[in-house]
Amino acid sequence: MQAESLLKRLAPVLAAVVFATVFVVAGPNPPRAEALPNPCNLSGGRAICGKVEEGAKWLYEKSGTGSLVEGVSEAVDFASDPLGYMEQKLRQGTKSMFGAFGEELTGKNPNESEKGKAGKNKDGTP
């Protein structure tokens, strides 16, 4: 008897759930958003986009945000993997130390490629 009364109370709720599920699954499709054309590809847009890009670079360089971004990224690197961060810094330090020793001993910059040396005089002029 209790099961029948419980079923009578739940029948409208179950019917509503089934109807909502059918409506969501088989209902009307929402309109698809159409991609807007890239304004940089429109006539005259390339010049404007170029100026905007130059302005953004200038603002980024002059604002000091670069050092802030570098600091935050280093903090995130350290927080996510402290031992890997320290290993990376030790490798960089060791590499630059041996590079400096090699430059002192040989008089050649280890970062300068052989292609860069070709066609230059001893004083570095082409």
C-alpha positions as CSV (number, residue, x, y, z in Angstrom):
1,M,0.0,0.0,0.0
2,Q,2.8,2.4,0.8
3,A,4.5,1.5,-2.4
4,E,1.4,2.4,-4.4
5,S,1.1,5.8,-2.7
6,L,4.8,6.5,-3.2
7,L,4.5,5.5,-6.9
8,K,1.5,7.8,-7.3
9,R,3.5,10.7,-5.8
10,L,6.5,10.1,-7.9
11,A,4.7,9.4,-11.2
12,P,4.3,13.1,-12.2
13,V,8.0,13.8,-11.2
14,L,9.2,10.8,-13.3
15,A,7.0,11.9,-16.2
16,A,8.5,15.4,-16.1
17,V,12.1,14.0,-16.0
18,V,11.4,11.7,-18.9
19,F,9.8,14.6,-20.9
20,A,12.7,17.0,-20.1
21,T,15.2,14.3,-21.1
22,V,13.5,13.7,-24.4
23,F,13.1,17.4,-25.1
24,V,16.8,18.0,-24.4
25,V,18.0,15.1,-26.6
26,A,15.5,15.4,-29.5
27,G,14.6,19.0,-29.1
28,P,15.4,21.9,-31.5
29,N,19.0,22.6,-32.2
30,P,20.3,26.0,-31.1
31,P,21.4,28.3,-33.9
32,R,25.0,27.9,-34.8
33,A,27.3,30.8,-34.2
34,E,28.9,31.9,-37.4
35,A,32.6,32.8,-37.3
36,L,33.2,36.5,-37.7
37,P,35.7,37.4,-40.4
38,N,39.2,38.3,-39.2
39,P,39.4,42.1,-39.4
40,C,43.1,41.9,-40.2
41,N,42.2,40.2,-43.5
42,L,39.9,43.0,-44.6
43,S,41.1,45.8,-46.8
44,G,43.2,48.2,-44.8
45,G,43.0,45.9,-41.8
46,R,46.6,44.6,-42.1
47,A,48.0,48.1,-41.6
48,I,45.8,48.7,-38.6
49,C,46.6,45.3,-37.1
50,G,50.3,45.9,-37.7
51,K,50.1,49.3,-35.8
52,V,48.1,47.7,-33.0
53,E,50.7,44.9,-32.7
54,E,53.6,47.4,-32.7
55,G,51.8,49.4,-30.0
56,A,51.2,46.4,-27.9
57,K,54.8,45.4,-28.1
58,W,55.9,48.9,-27.2
59,L,53.5,49.0,-24.3
60,Y,54.6,45.6,-23.0
61,E,58.3,46.5,-23.2
62,K,57.9,49.9,-21.6
63,S,55.4,48.8,-18.8
64,G,57.8,46.5,-17.1
65,T,55.3,43.7,-17.4
66,G,57.9,41.4,-18.9
67,S,59.9,41.1,-15.7
68,L,56.6,40.5,-13.8
69,V,55.6,37.8,-16.2
70,E,59.0,36.2,-16.0
71,G,58.9,36.3,-12.2
72,V,55.5,34.7,-12.0
73,S,56.4,32.0,-14.5
74,E,59.5,31.2,-12.5
75,A,57.5,31.0,-9.3
76,V,55.0,28.7,-10.9
77,D,57.8,26.5,-12.3
78,F,59.4,26.3,-8.9
79,A,56.1,25.6,-7.1
80,S,55.1,22.9,-9.6
81,D,58.5,21.1,-9.6
82,P,61.1,22.5,-7.2
83,L,63.8,19.9,-7.9
84,G,63.4,20.2,-11.7
85,Y,63.6,24.0,-11.4
86,M,66.8,23.8,-9.4
87,E,68.2,21.3,-11.9
88,Q,67.4,23.6,-14.8
89,K,69.1,26.6,-13.1
90,L,72.2,24.5,-12.2
91,R,72.4,23.3,-15.8
92,Q,72.1,26.9,-17.1
93,G,74.8,28.1,-14.7
94,T,77.1,25.3,-15.5
95,K,76.7,25.8,-19.2
96,S,77.4,29.5,-19.0
97,M,80.4,29.0,-16.7
98,F,82.0,26.5,-19.1
99,G,81.1,28.8,-22.0
100,A,82.9,31.7,-20.2
101,F,86.0,29.5,-19.4
102,G,86.1,28.3,-23.0
103,E,85.9,31.8,-24.3
104,E,88.7,32.9,-22.0
105,L,90.9,30.0,-23.0
106,T,90.3,30.0,-26.7
107,G,89.3,33.6,-27.3
108,K,86.3,32.5,-29.3
109,N,82.7,33.0,-28.4
110,P,81.1,29.6,-28.1
111,N,77.6,31.0,-28.9
112,E,78.7,32.3,-32.3
113,S,78.1,29.8,-35.1
114,E,80.5,28.9,-37.8
115,K,78.2,30.4,-40.3
116,G,78.4,33.7,-38.5
117,K,82.2,33.6,-38.7
118,A,82.4,32.9,-42.4
119,G,83.2,35.9,-44.5
120,K,84.4,38.1,-41.6
121,N,87.8,39.6,-41.1
122,K,89.7,39.2,-37.8
123,D,88.3,42.5,-36.5
124,G,84.7,41.2,-37.1
125,T,83.9,43.4,-40.1
126,P,82.4,41.7,-43.1
